Amino acid sequence: MGIFGGQNRVKSQSATTTLIAEGCTINGKLNVANQLQIDGNVEGQIEVKSQVKISVSGNVLGEIITERLIINGGFEGIGRATYIEILSCGRVSGTLYSDNLSIEAGGKFMGVTHPSDNVAEPDIHDKLSSLDIEDLETEEDQVVLINSDS
C-alpha cells in the first residue's frame, strides 16, 4: 500500500496553530479558527477564536480581537481580549480593551486601557490615524506604562 492510502492518514487537528513566519508580510483581514502565532508582519484586522501570540520578531499594526493576546513583539492599534499579556520584549502602543492586563518587567505599553465591557465597534482607520495621547482631556484618561530593568 502507498504512503497516501489506507488507514495511516493523519486527520487535521482542530487545535492547530496558524503561523505567519518571519520575513512574511500580510495586509488585510485575517480570521483564524483556533490559534495564531505571528513571527512576521501583519497590517489589518485579526480575529482569532482562541489565542494570538506576537513573537519577538513579530509586528502588528491594526486591530486584534481574541480570547487571549500575548505580545512579545511590536503591536500598534486596538486590542480586544479577555486576557492580555505584554511579555518582557513586548512593545504596545494604542488602546486595549480587557479586564485582565499583565505587563512583565521590561514590557512597554503606551496608550489607553478600558474595561472589556466598554467595547464599542470602532472604525479602525479613524482610531489609528487620530490616536494622540496629548489630546486626552485629563490625566485619568491617559495611561503610560513603561517598565524596564536597566
N, CA, C and O atoms as a GROMACS GRO file, in nm:
protein
  600
    1MET      N    1   0.084  -0.117   0.000
    1MET     CA    2   0.000   0.000   0.000
    1MET      C    3   0.089   0.124   0.000
    1MET      O    4   0.192   0.125   0.067
    2GLY      N    5   0.051   0.227  -0.073
    2GLY     CA    6   0.129   0.350  -0.084
    2GLY      C    7   0.121   0.436   0.042
    2GLY      O    8   0.043   0.408   0.133
    3ILE      N    9   0.203   0.538   0.046
    3ILE     CA   10   0.206   0.624   0.165
    3ILE      C   11   0.080   0.710   0.180
    3ILE      O   12   0.055   0.763   0.288
    4PHE      N   13   0.001   0.725   0.074
    4PHE     CA   14  -0.119   0.806   0.082
    4PHE      C   15  -0.246   0.723   0.097
    4PHE      O   16  -0.355   0.780   0.099
    5GLY      N   17  -0.235   0.595   0.106
    5GLY     CA   18  -0.353   0.510   0.112
    5GLY      C   19  -0.374   0.451   0.250
    5GLY      O   20  -0.289   0.465   0.338
    6GLY      N   21  -0.484   0.388   0.267
    6GLY     CA   22  -0.512   0.311   0.387
    6GLY      C   23  -0.547   0.394   0.508
    6GLY      O   24  -0.590   0.509   0.498
    7GLN      N   25  -0.527   0.333   0.624
    7GLN     CA   26  -0.570   0.392   0.749
    7GLN      C   27  -0.460   0.474   0.817
    7GLN      O   28  -0.480   0.520   0.929
    8ASN      N   29  -0.348   0.492   0.754
    8ASN     CA   30  -0.238   0.566   0.813
    8ASN      C   31  -0.248   0.717   0.788
    8ASN      O   32  -0.154   0.791   0.816
    9ARG      N   33  -0.359   0.762   0.737
    9ARG     CA   34  -0.376   0.905   0.709
    9ARG      C   35  -0.386   0.983   0.839
    9ARG      O   36  -0.446   0.937   0.937
   10VAL      N   37  -0.327   1.100   0.839
   10VAL     CA   38  -0.333   1.188   0.955
   10VAL      C   39  -0.448   1.285   0.934
   10VAL      O   40  -0.455   1.354   0.832
   11LYS      N   41  -0.537   1.289   1.031
   11LYS     CA   42  -0.650   1.380   1.020
   11LYS      C   43  -0.611   1.517   1.070
   11LYS      O   44  -0.525   1.530   1.157
   12SER      N   45  -0.675   1.619   1.016
   12SER     CA   46  -0.649   1.756   1.057
   12SER      C   47  -0.687   1.775   1.203
   12SER      O   48  -0.793   1.732   1.247
   13GLN      N   49  -0.600   1.840   1.276
   13GLN     CA   50  -0.627   1.864   1.417
   13GLN      C   51  -0.702   1.995   1.432
   13GLN      O   52  -0.670   2.093   1.365
   14SER      N   53  -0.804   1.997   1.519
   14SER     CA   54  -0.882   2.117   1.536
   14SER      C   55  -0.811   2.220   1.623
   14SER      O   56  -0.852   2.336   1.626
   15ALA      N   57  -0.707   2.181   1.694
   15ALA     CA   58  -0.636   2.272   1.782
   15ALA      C   59  -0.502   2.315   1.721
   15ALA      O   60  -0.403   2.328   1.793
   16THR      N   61  -0.499   2.336   1.592
   16THR     CA   62  -0.375   2.374   1.527
   16THR      C   63  -0.346   2.523   1.543
   16THR      O   64  -0.436   2.602   1.572
   17THR      N   65  -0.221   2.558   1.524
   17THR     CA   66  -0.178   2.698   1.529
   17THR      C   67  -0.138   2.741   1.389
   17THR      O   68  -0.059   2.674   1.323
   18THR      N   69  -0.194   2.853   1.345
   18THR     CA   70  -0.156   2.912   1.217
   18THR      C   71  -0.034   2.999   1.241
   18THR      O   72  -0.032   3.078   1.336
   19LEU      N   73   0.068   2.985   1.157
   19LEU     CA   74   0.193   3.059   1.175
   19LEU      C   75   0.215   3.154   1.058
   19LEU      O   76   0.207   3.115   0.942
   20ILE      N   77   0.243   3.279   1.092
   20ILE     CA   78   0.288   3.376   0.993
   20ILE      C   79   0.437   3.391   1.018
   20ILE      O   80   0.479   3.452   1.116
   21ALA      N   81   0.517   3.335   0.929
   21ALA     CA   82   0.661   3.321   0.950
   21ALA      C   83   0.735   3.453   0.942
   21ALA      O   84   0.689   3.549   0.880
   22GLU      N   85   0.851   3.455   1.006
   22GLU     CA   86   0.940   3.571   0.998
   22GLU      C   87   0.976   3.595   0.852
   22GLU      O   88   1.005   3.500   0.779
   23GLY      N   89   0.974   3.720   0.811
   23GLY     CA   90   1.001   3.754   0.672
   23GLY      C   91   0.875   3.762   0.588
   23GLY      O   92   0.879   3.809   0.474
   24CYS      N   93   0.762   3.717   0.642
   24CYS     CA   94   0.634   3.720   0.571
   24CYS      C   95   0.557   3.846   0.611
   24CYS      O   96   0.555   3.883   0.728
   25THR      N   97   0.493   3.912   0.514
   25THR     CA   98   0.411   4.031   0.540
   25THR      C   99   0.272   4.007   0.484
   25THR      O  100   0.256   3.966   0.369
   26ILE      N  101   0.170   4.034   0.567
   26ILE     CA  102   0.031   4.017   0.526
   26ILE      C  103  -0.045   4.146   0.553
   26ILE      O  104  -0.033   4.204   0.661
   27ASN      N  105  -0.123   4.190   0.454
   27ASN     CA  106  -0.210   4.307   0.469
   27ASN      C  107  -0.353   4.263   0.444
   27ASN      O  108  -0.381   4.193   0.347
   28GLY      N  109  -0.444   4.304   0.534
   28GLY     CA  110  -0.585   4.270   0.513
   28GLY      C  111  -0.651   4.219   0.639
   28GLY      O  112  -0.610   4.252   0.750
   29LYS      N  113  -0.755   4.139   0.620
   29LYS     CA  114  -0.834   4.086   0.732
   29LYS      C  115  -0.807   3.936   0.745
   29LYS      O  116  -0.817   3.862   0.648
   30LEU      N  117  -0.774   3.893   0.868
   30LEU     CA  118  -0.749   3.753   0.896
   30LEU      C  119  -0.854   3.700   0.992
   30LEU      O  120  -0.883   3.764   1.093
   31ASN      N  121  -0.912   3.584   0.962
   31ASN     CA  122  -1.000   3.512   1.053
   31ASN      C  123  -0.940   3.373   1.073
   31ASN      O  124  -0.923   3.298   0.977
   32VAL      N  125  -0.909   3.340   1.199
   32VAL     CA  126  -0.846   3.212   1.230
   32VAL      C  127  -0.932   3.139   1.332
   32VAL      O  128  -0.978   3.198   1.430
   33ALA      N  129  -0.955   3.010   1.308
   33ALA     CA  130  -1.046   2.932   1.392
   33ALA      C  131  -0.989   2.901   1.530
   33ALA      O  132  -1.066   2.891   1.625
   34ASN      N  133  -0.858   2.887   1.546
   34ASN     CA  134  -0.803   2.846   1.674
   34ASN      C  135  -0.697   2.942   1.726
   34ASN      O  136  -0.729   3.036   1.798
   35GLN      N  137  -0.571   2.918   1.690
   35GLN     CA  138  -0.461   2.998   1.741
   35GLN      C  139  -0.378   3.055   1.626
   35GLN      O  140  -0.370   2.996   1.519
   36LEU      N  141  -0.317   3.172   1.652
   36LEU     CA  142  -0.234   3.237   1.552
   36LEU      C  143  -0.104   3.282   1.618
   36LEU      O  144  -0.106   3.345   1.723
   37GLN      N  145   0.008   3.248   1.556
   37GLN     CA  146   0.138   3.297   1.601
   37GLN      C  147   0.196   3.383   1.490
   37GLN      O  148   0.203   3.341   1.375
   38ILE      N  149   0.236   3.505   1.527
   38ILE     CA  150   0.288   3.600   1.429
   38ILE      C  151   0.436   3.621   1.454
   38ILE      O  152   0.476   3.682   1.554
   39ASP      N  153   0.518   3.570   1.362
   39ASP     CA  154   0.662   3.591   1.366
   39ASP      C  155   0.702   3.695   1.261
   39ASP      O  156   0.814   3.746   1.264
   40GLY      N  157   0.612   3.726   1.169
   40GLY     CA  158   0.637   3.822   1.062
   40GLY      C  159   0.562   3.952   1.088
   40GLY      O  160   0.552   3.997   1.202
   41ASN      N  161   0.508   4.013   0.981
   41ASN     CA  162   0.440   4.142   0.990
   41ASN      C  163   0.297   4.131   0.938
   41ASN      O  164   0.272   4.070   0.834
   42VAL      N  165   0.204   4.190   1.014
   42VAL     CA  166   0.064   4.191   0.973
   42VAL      C  167   0.011   4.333   0.988
   42VAL      O  168   0.035   4.399   1.090
   43GLU      N  169  -0.061   4.379   0.887
   43GLU     CA  170  -0.129   4.508   0.893
   43GLU      C  171  -0.274   4.484   0.856
   43GLU      O  172  -0.304   4.438   0.746
   44GLY      N  173  -0.365   4.514   0.949
   44GLY     CA  174  -0.507   4.496   0.922
   44GLY      C  175  -0.581   4.447   1.044
   44GLY      O  176  -0.538   4.469   1.157
   45GLN      N  177  -0.694   4.381   1.019
   45GLN     CA  178  -0.780   4.332   1.126
   45GLN      C  179  -0.761   4.182   1.144
   45GLN      O  180  -0.763   4.106   1.047
   46ILE      N  181  -0.743   4.140   1.270
   46ILE     CA  182  -0.719   4.000   1.302
   46ILE      C  183  -0.826   3.954   1.400
   46ILE      O  184  -0.842   4.013   1.507
   47GLU      N  185  -0.900   3.849   1.365
   47GLU     CA  186  -0.998   3.789   1.454
   47GLU      C  187  -0.962   3.641   1.472
   47GLU      O  188  -0.957   3.565   1.375
   48VAL      N  189  -0.936   3.603   1.597
   48VAL     CA  190  -0.894   3.467   1.628
   48VAL      C  191  -0.975   3.417   1.746
   48VAL      O  192  -0.990   3.488   1.846
   49LYS      N  193  -1.026   3.296   1.735
   49LYS     CA  194  -1.112   3.241   1.840
   49LYS      C  195  -1.040   3.226   1.973
   49LYS      O  196  -1.093   3.268   2.076
   50SER      N  197  -0.922   3.167   1.973
   50SER     CA  198  -0.857   3.127   2.097
   50SER      C  199  -0.745   3.222   2.141
   50SER      O  200  -0.758   3.291   2.241
   51GLN      N  201  -0.635   3.225   2.066
   51GLN     CA  202  -0.516   3.296   2.112
   51GLN      C  203  -0.436   3.354   1.997
   51GLN      O  204  -0.420   3.291   1.892
   52VAL      N  205  -0.386   3.476   2.018
   52VAL     CA  206  -0.291   3.538   1.926
   52VAL      C  207  -0.162   3.560   2.004
   52VAL      O  208  -0.163   3.617   2.113
   53LYS      N  209  -0.050   3.514   1.946
   53LYS     CA  210   0.080   3.536   2.007
   53LYS      C  211   0.166   3.609   1.906
   53LYS      O  212   0.187   3.562   1.794
   54ILE      N  213   0.216   3.726   1.947
   54ILE     CA  214   0.309   3.803   1.864
   54ILE      C  215   0.448   3.777   1.922
   54ILE      O  216   0.478   3.818   2.034
   55SER      N  217   0.533   3.710   1.845
   55SER     CA  218   0.666   3.673   1.894
   55SER      C  219   0.760   3.794   1.887
   55SER      O  220   0.722   3.900   1.839
   56VAL      N  221   0.882   3.775   1.934
   56VAL     CA  222   0.981   3.883   1.938
   56VAL      C  223   1.003   3.944   1.800
   56VAL      O  224   1.020   4.065   1.789
   57SER      N  225   1.002   3.863   1.696
   57SER     CA  226   1.025   3.913   1.560
   57SER      C  227   0.896   3.962   1.494
   57SER      O  228   0.901   4.016   1.384
   58GLY      N  229   0.781   3.945   1.559
   58GLY     CA  230   0.653   3.981   1.500
   58GLY      C  231   0.614   4.126   1.523
   58GLY      O  232   0.651   4.186   1.624
   59ASN      N  233   0.541   4.182   1.427
   59ASN     CA  234   0.488   4.319   1.437
   59ASN      C  235   0.348   4.322   1.379
   59ASN      O  236   0.322   4.265   1.273
   60VAL      N  237   0.257   4.390   1.450
   60VAL     CA  238   0.119   4.404   1.404
   60VAL      C  239   0.079   4.550   1.411
   60VAL      O  240   0.105   4.618   1.511
   61LEU      N  241   0.015   4.598   1.305
   61LEU     CA  242  -0.045   4.731   1.300
   61LEU      C  243  -0.190   4.710   1.263
   61LEU      O  244  -0.220   4.670   1.151
   62GLY      N  245  -0.282   4.739   1.357
   62GLY     CA  246  -0.423   4.719   1.327
   62GLY      C  247  -0.503   4.684   1.450
   62GLY      O  248  -0.476   4.734   1.559
   63GLU      N  249  -0.601   4.599   1.432
   63GLU     CA  250  -0.693   4.560   1.539
   63GLU      C  251  -0.687   4.408   1.559
   63GLU      O  252  -0.685   4.332   1.462
   64ILE      N  253  -0.684   4.367   1.687
   64ILE     CA  254  -0.685   4.225   1.719
   64ILE      C  255  -0.802   4.197   1.812
   64ILE      O  256  -0.820   4.265   1.913
   65ILE      N  257  -0.881   4.095   1.778
   65ILE     CA  258  -0.992   4.050   1.862
   65ILE      C  259  -0.970   3.902   1.888
   65ILE      O  260  -0.964   3.823   1.794
   66THR      N  261  -0.959   3.864   2.016
   66THR     CA  262  -0.933   3.725   2.051
   66THR      C  263  -0.966   3.701   2.198
   66THR      O  264  -1.000   3.795   2.270
   67GLU      N  265  -0.956   3.577   2.241
   67GLU     CA  266  -0.974   3.542   2.382
   67GLU      C  267  -0.849   3.577   2.463
   67GLU      O  268  -0.860   3.636   2.571
   68ARG      N  269  -0.731   3.540   2.412
   68ARG     CA  270  -0.603   3.566   2.482
   68ARG      C  271  -0.505   3.627   2.383
   68ARG      O  272  -0.483   3.573   2.275
   69LEU      N  273  -0.447   3.740   2.422
   69LEU     CA  274  -0.349   3.811   2.340
   69LEU      C  275  -0.217   3.816   2.415
   69LEU      O  276  -0.209   3.873   2.524
   70ILE      N  277  -0.113   3.756   2.357
   70ILE     CA  278   0.020   3.752   2.418
   70ILE      C  279   0.114   3.828   2.325
   70ILE      O  280   0.128   3.794   2.207
   71ILE      N  281   0.178   3.933   2.379
   71ILE     CA  282   0.260   4.021   2.296
   71ILE      C  283   0.404   4.018   2.347
   71ILE      O  284   0.432   4.058   2.460
   72ASN      N  285   0.495   3.970   2.261
   72ASN     CA  286   0.636   3.972   2.293
   72ASN      C  287   0.714   4.041   2.181
   72ASN      O  288   0.837   4.040   2.180
   73GLY      N  289   0.641   4.101   2.089
   73GLY     CA  290   0.698   4.177   1.978
   73GLY      C  291   0.635   4.314   1.976
   73GLY      O  292   0.610   4.372   2.082
   74GLY      N  293   0.608   4.367   1.857
   74GLY     CA  294   0.550   4.500   1.844
   74GLY      C  295   0.403   4.495   1.806
   74GLY      O  296   0.362   4.416   1.721
   75PHE      N  297   0.323   4.580   1.871
   75PHE     CA  298   0.181   4.591   1.839
   75PHE      C  299   0.140   4.736   1.851
   75PHE      O  300   0.163   4.800   1.953
   76GLU      N  301   0.079   4.788   1.744
   76GLU     CA  302   0.025   4.924   1.743
   76GLU      C  303  -0.118   4.917   1.693
   76GLU      O  304  -0.143   4.871   1.581
   77GLY      N  305  -0.211   4.963   1.775
   77GLY     CA  306  -0.351   4.961   1.733
   77GLY      C  307  -0.445   4.937   1.847
   77GLY      O  308  -0.426   4.989   1.957
   78ILE      N  309  -0.549   4.858   1.820
   78ILE     CA  310  -0.655   4.832   1.916
   78ILE      C  311  -0.657   4.682   1.946
   78ILE      O  312  -0.665   4.600   1.855
   79GLY      N  313  -0.649   4.647   2.074
   79GLY     CA  314  -0.654   4.508   2.116
   79GLY      C  315  -0.774   4.483   2.203
   79GLY      O  316  -0.800   4.557   2.298
   80ARG      N  317  -0.850   4.377   2.171
   80ARG     CA  318  -0.968   4.339   2.246
   80ARG      C  319  -0.955   4.192   2.283
   80ARG      O  320  -0.958   4.105   2.195
   81ALA      N  321  -0.940   4.164   2.414
   81ALA     CA  322  -0.922   4.025   2.456
   81ALA      C  323  -0.962   4.012   2.603
   81ALA      O  324  -0.954   4.108   2.679
   82THR      N  325  -1.004   3.892   2.640
   82THR     CA  326  -1.033   3.865   2.780
   82THR      C  327  -0.905   3.874   2.862
   82THR      O  328  -0.906   3.928   2.973
   83TYR      N  329  -0.795   3.821   2.808
   83TYR     CA  330  -0.664   3.823   2.874
   83TYR      C  331  -0.562   3.885   2.781
   83TYR      O  332  -0.551   3.845   2.665
   84ILE      N  333  -0.488   3.983   2.830
   84ILE     CA  334  -0.380   4.044   2.752
   84ILE      C  335  -0.252   4.038   2.836
   84ILE      O  336  -0.250   4.084   2.950
   85GLU      N  337  -0.147   3.981   2.777
   85GLU     CA  338  -0.017   3.973   2.842
   85GLU      C  339   0.086   4.043   2.755
   85GLU      O  340   0.100   4.012   2.637
   86ILE      N  341   0.157   4.138   2.814
   86ILE     CA  342   0.270   4.202   2.747
   86ILE      C  343   0.395   4.144   2.811
   86ILE      O  344   0.423   4.170   2.929
   87LEU      N  345   0.470   4.067   2.734
   87LEU     CA  346   0.588   4.000   2.787
   87LEU      C  347   0.709   4.093   2.785
   87LEU      O  348   0.698   4.208   2.741
   88SER      N  349   0.823   4.045   2.831
   88SER     CA  350   0.940   4.130   2.855
   88SER      C  351   0.991   4.203   2.731
   88SER      O  352   1.048   4.311   2.744
   89CYS      N  353   0.973   4.147   2.613
   89CYS     CA  354   1.017   4.213   2.490
   89CYS      C  355   0.901   4.280   2.416
   89CYS      O  356   0.920   4.330   2.305
   90GLY      N  357   0.782   4.281   2.476
   90GLY     CA  358   0.664   4.336   2.411
   90GLY      C  359   0.663   4.489   2.412
   90GLY      O  360   0.703   4.552   2.510
   91ARG      N  361   0.617   4.547   2.299
   91ARG     CA  362   0.604   4.692   2.284
   91ARG      C  363   0.466   4.720   2.229
   91ARG      O  364   0.434   4.680   2.117
   92VAL      N  365   0.382   4.788   2.308
   92VAL     CA  366   0.244   4.812   2.268
   92VAL      C  367   0.216   4.962   2.269
   92VAL      O  368   0.253   5.032   2.363
   93SER      N  369   0.151   5.008   2.164
   93SER     CA  370   0.108   5.147   2.154
   93SER      C  371  -0.034   5.146   2.100
   93SER      O  372  -0.059   5.097   1.990
   94GLY      N  373  -0.129   5.201   2.179
   94GLY     CA  374  -0.266   5.203   2.130
   94GLY      C  375  -0.367   5.192   2.242
   94GLY      O  376  -0.345   5.241   2.353
   95THR      N  377  -0.479   5.127   2.211
   95THR     CA  378  -0.591   5.114   2.305
   95THR      C  379  -0.618   4.966   2.328
   95THR      O  380  -0.631   4.888   2.234
   96LEU      N  381  -0.625   4.929   2.457
   96LEU     CA  382  -0.652   4.790   2.493
   96LEU      C  383  -0.783   4.782   2.570
   96LEU      O  384  -0.808   4.861   2.661
   97TYR      N  385  -0.866   4.684   2.532
   97TYR     CA  386  -0.993   4.656   2.600
   97TYR      C  387  -0.980   4.519   2.665
   97TYR      O  388  -0.980   4.417   2.597
   98SER      N  389  -0.969   4.516   2.798
   98SER     CA  390  -0.955   4.390   2.870
   98SER      C  391  -0.975   4.414   3.019
   98SER      O  392  -0.948   4.523   3.070
   99ASP      N  393  -1.022   4.311   3.087
   99ASP     CA  394  -1.031   4.317   3.233
   99ASP      C  395  -0.911   4.250   3.297
   99ASP      O  396  -0.897   4.254   3.419
  100ASN      N  397  -0.826   4.188   3.217
  100ASN     CA  398  -0.710   4.115   3.268
  100ASN      C  399  -0.587   4.153   3.187
  100ASN      O  400  -0.557   4.090   3.085
  101LEU      N  401  -0.515   4.256   3.232
  101LEU     CA  402  -0.395   4.303   3.164
  101LEU      C  403  -0.275   4.281   3.254
  101LEU      O  404  -0.276   4.322   3.370
  102SER      N  405  -0.172   4.215   3.202
  102SER     CA  406  -0.048   4.200   3.279
  102SER      C  407   0.069   4.241   3.192
  102SER      O  408   0.072   4.218   3.071
  103ILE      N  409   0.168   4.304   3.259
  103ILE     CA  410   0.288   4.351   3.189
  103ILE      C  411   0.409   4.300   3.266
  103ILE      O  412   0.430   4.334   3.382
  104GLU      N  413   0.490   4.219   3.198
  104GLU     CA  414   0.612   4.168   3.260
  104GLU      C  415   0.716   4.279   3.269
  104GLU      O  416   0.709   4.378   3.197
  105ALA      N  417   0.813   4.260   3.358
  105ALA     CA  418   0.926   4.352   3.368
  105ALA      C  419   0.994   4.361   3.232
  105ALA      O  420   1.025   4.259   3.171
  106GLY      N  421   1.016   4.481   3.184
  106GLY     CA  422   1.077   4.503   3.053
  106GLY      C  423   0.975   4.529   2.944
  106GLY      O  424   1.009   4.587   2.841
  107GLY      N  425   0.850   4.488   2.964
  107GLY     CA  426   0.744   4.514   2.867
  107GLY      C  427   0.706   4.661   2.866
  107GLY      O  428   0.713   4.727   2.970
  108LYS      N  429   0.665   4.713   2.751
  108LYS     CA  430   0.633   4.855   2.738
  108LYS      C  431   0.492   4.873   2.683
  108LYS      O  432   0.453   4.806   2.588
  109PHE      N  433   0.417   4.963   2.745
  109PHE     CA  434   0.282   4.996   2.699
  109PHE      C  435   0.263   5.147   2.705
  109PHE      O  436   0.281   5.209   2.809
  110MET      N  437   0.226   5.204   2.590
  110MET     CA  438   0.190   5.345   2.584
  110MET      C  439   0.053   5.353   2.520
  110MET      O  440   0.036   5.317   2.403
  111GLY      N  441  -0.045   5.401   2.596
  111GLY     CA  442  -0.178   5.408   2.540
  111GLY      C  443  -0.284   5.420   2.646
  111GLY      O  444  -0.261   5.474   2.754
  112VAL      N  445  -0.401   5.367   2.613
  112VAL     CA  446  -0.518   5.378   2.698
  112VAL      C  447  -0.577   5.239   2.718
  112VAL      O  448  -0.581   5.158   2.625
  113THR      N  449  -0.624   5.213   2.840
  113THR     CA  450  -0.693   5.086   2.866
  113THR      C  451  -0.837   5.114   2.903
  113THR      O  452  -0.869   5.218   2.962
  114HIS      N  453  -0.923   5.021   2.869
  114HIS     CA  454  -1.066   5.027   2.903
  114HIS      C  455  -1.111   4.888   2.948
  114HIS      O  456  -1.055   4.788   2.902
  115PRO      N  457  -1.210   4.881   3.037
  115PRO     CA  458  -1.267   4.750   3.069
  115PRO      C  459  -1.328   4.689   2.944
  115PRO      O  460  -1.372   4.760   2.854
  116SER      N  461  -1.331   4.558   2.939
  116SER     CA  462  -1.381   4.492   2.818
  116SER      C  463  -1.528   4.516   2.794
  116SER      O  464  -1.574   4.501   2.680
  117ASP      N  465  -1.606   4.552   2.896
  117ASP     CA  466  -1.749   4.578   2.873
  117ASP      C  467  -1.774   4.712   2.808
  117ASP      O  468  -1.888   4.741   2.769
  118ASN      N  469  -1.672   4.796   2.794
  118ASN     CA  470  -1.686   4.924   2.725
  118ASN      C  471  -1.646   4.914   2.578
  118ASN      O  472  -1.617   5.016   2.515
  119VAL      N  473  -1.644   4.794   2.525
  119VAL     CA  474  -1.600   4.772   2.388
  119VAL      C  475  -1.708   4.823   2.293
  119VAL      O  476  -1.822   4.779   2.296
  120ALA      N  477  -1.668   4.916   2.208
  120ALA     CA  478  -1.757   4.967   2.104
  120ALA      C  479  -1.697   4.930   1.969
  120ALA      O  480  -1.577   4.906   1.959
  121GLU      N  481  -1.780   4.925   1.867
  121GLU     CA  482  -1.730   4.893   1.734
  121GLU      C  483  -1.659   5.015   1.677
  121GLU      O  484  -1.726   5.113   1.644
  122PRO      N  485  -1.528   5.013   1.663
  122PRO     CA  486  -1.455   5.128   1.613
  122PRO      C  487  -1.438   5.124   1.462
  122PRO      O  488  -1.449   5.019   1.399
  123ASP      N  489  -1.411   5.239   1.406
  123ASP     CA  490  -1.361   5.243   1.270
  123ASP      C  491  -1.209   5.243   1.285
  123ASP      O  492  -1.151   5.344   1.325
  124ILE      N  493  -1.146   5.133   1.254
  124ILE     CA  494  -1.003   5.114   1.283
  124ILE      C  495  -0.916   5.222   1.221
  124ILE      O  496  -0.819   5.265   1.283
  125HIS      N  497  -0.947   5.265   1.101
  125HIS     CA  498  -0.863   5.364   1.034
  125HIS      C  499  -0.873   5.499   1.104
  125HIS      O  500  -0.772   5.569   1.117
  126ASP      N  501  -0.994   5.536   1.149
  126ASP     CA  502  -1.010   5.661   1.223
  126ASP      C  503  -0.936   5.656   1.356
  126ASP      O  504  -0.870   5.752   1.394
  127LYS      N  505  -0.948   5.543   1.426
  127LYS     CA  506  -0.883   5.528   1.557
  127LYS      C  507  -0.731   5.537   1.543
  127LYS      O  508  -0.667   5.607   1.622
  128LEU      N  509  -0.674   5.468   1.446
  128LEU     CA  510  -0.530   5.468   1.431
  128LEU      C  511  -0.477   5.603   1.387
  128LEU      O  512  -0.372   5.647   1.436
  129SER      N  513  -0.546   5.670   1.297
  129SER     CA  514  -0.496   5.798   1.247
  129SER      C  515  -0.514   5.909   1.349
  129SER      O  516  -0.441   6.008   1.344
  130SER      N  517  -0.610   5.896   1.442
  130SER     CA  518  -0.634   6.003   1.537
  130SER      C  519  -0.579   5.972   1.676
  130SER      O  520  -0.601   6.050   1.768
  131LEU      N  521  -0.508   5.861   1.693
  131LEU     CA  522  -0.454   5.824   1.823
  131LEU      C  523  -0.342   5.920   1.862
  131LEU      O  524  -0.233   5.916   1.804
  132ASP      N  525  -0.370   6.005   1.960
  132ASP     CA  526  -0.272   6.101   2.010
  132ASP      C  527  -0.295   6.119   2.158
  132ASP      O  528  -0.397   6.176   2.199
  133ILE      N  529  -0.204   6.071   2.239
  133ILE     CA  530  -0.220   6.074   2.384
  133ILE      C  531  -0.229   6.217   2.434
  133ILE      O  532  -0.296   6.242   2.535
  134GLU      N  533  -0.165   6.312   2.367
  134GLU     CA  534  -0.166   6.451   2.411
  134GLU      C  535  -0.306   6.513   2.403
  134GLU      O  536  -0.333   6.610   2.473
  135ASP      N  537  -0.395   6.459   2.319
  135ASP     CA  538  -0.530   6.513   2.304
  135ASP      C  539  -0.626   6.471   2.414
  135ASP      O  540  -0.737   6.525   2.422
  136LEU      N  541  -0.587   6.378   2.500
  136LEU     CA  542  -0.677   6.333   2.606
  136LEU      C  543  -0.694   6.444   2.708
  136LEU      O  544  -0.599   6.517   2.738
  137GLU      N  545  -0.817   6.458   2.761
  137GLU     CA  546  -0.851   6.574   2.841
  137GLU      C  547  -0.792   6.574   2.981
  137GLU      O  548  -0.746   6.680   3.027
  138THR      N  549  -0.789   6.462   3.050
  138THR     CA  550  -0.741   6.460   3.188
  138THR      C  551  -0.633   6.354   3.205
  138THR      O  552  -0.616   6.266   3.121
  139GLU      N  553  -0.561   6.366   3.316
  139GLU     CA  554  -0.458   6.267   3.342
  139GLU      C  555  -0.518   6.129   3.363
  139GLU      O  556  -0.453   6.028   3.335
  140GLU      N  557  -0.645   6.123   3.414
  140GLU     CA  558  -0.710   5.993   3.432
  140GLU      C  559  -0.735   5.923   3.300
  140GLU      O  560  -0.742   5.800   3.294
  141ASP      N  561  -0.748   6.001   3.192
  141ASP     CA  562  -0.771   5.942   3.060
  141ASP      C  563  -0.642   5.888   2.998
  141ASP      O  564  -0.646   5.810   2.904
  142GLN      N  565  -0.529   5.929   3.053
  142GLN     CA  566  -0.401   5.889   2.997
  142GLN      C  567  -0.339   5.779   3.082
  142GLN      O  568  -0.338   5.787   3.204
  143VAL      N  569  -0.288   5.678   3.017
  143VAL     CA  570  -0.215   5.574   3.085
  143VAL      C  571  -0.087   5.550   3.005
  143VAL      O  572  -0.091   5.514   2.888
  144VAL      N  573   0.024   5.572   3.070
  144VAL     CA  574   0.152   5.546   3.006
  144VAL      C  575   0.233   5.461   3.103
  144VAL      O  576   0.271   5.508   3.210
  145LEU      N  577   0.260   5.340   3.065
  145LEU     CA  578   0.337   5.249   3.149
  145LEU      C  579   0.461   5.206   3.073
  145LEU      O  580   0.452   5.151   2.964
  146ILE      N  581   0.574   5.232   3.131
  146ILE     CA  582   0.699   5.184   3.075
  146ILE      C  583   0.774   5.118   3.188
  146ILE      O  584   0.804   5.180   3.290
  147ASN      N  585   0.804   4.991   3.169
  147ASN     CA  586   0.869   4.913   3.271
  147ASN      C  587   0.996   4.855   3.214
  147ASN      O  588   0.992   4.775   3.121
  148SER      N  589   1.110   4.896   3.269
  148SER     CA  590   1.234   4.839   3.220
  148SER      C  591   1.329   4.816   3.336
  148SER      O  592   1.334   4.894   3.432
  149ASP      N  593   1.402   4.710   3.326
  149ASP     CA  594   1.502   4.677   3.426
  149ASP      C  595   1.639   4.710   3.367
  149ASP      O  596   1.700   4.626   3.302
  150SER      N  597   1.686   4.828   3.390
  150SER     CA  598   1.815   4.870   3.335
  150SER      C  599   1.921   4.868   3.441
  150SER      O  600   2.037   4.900   3.414
   0.00000   0.00000   0.00000
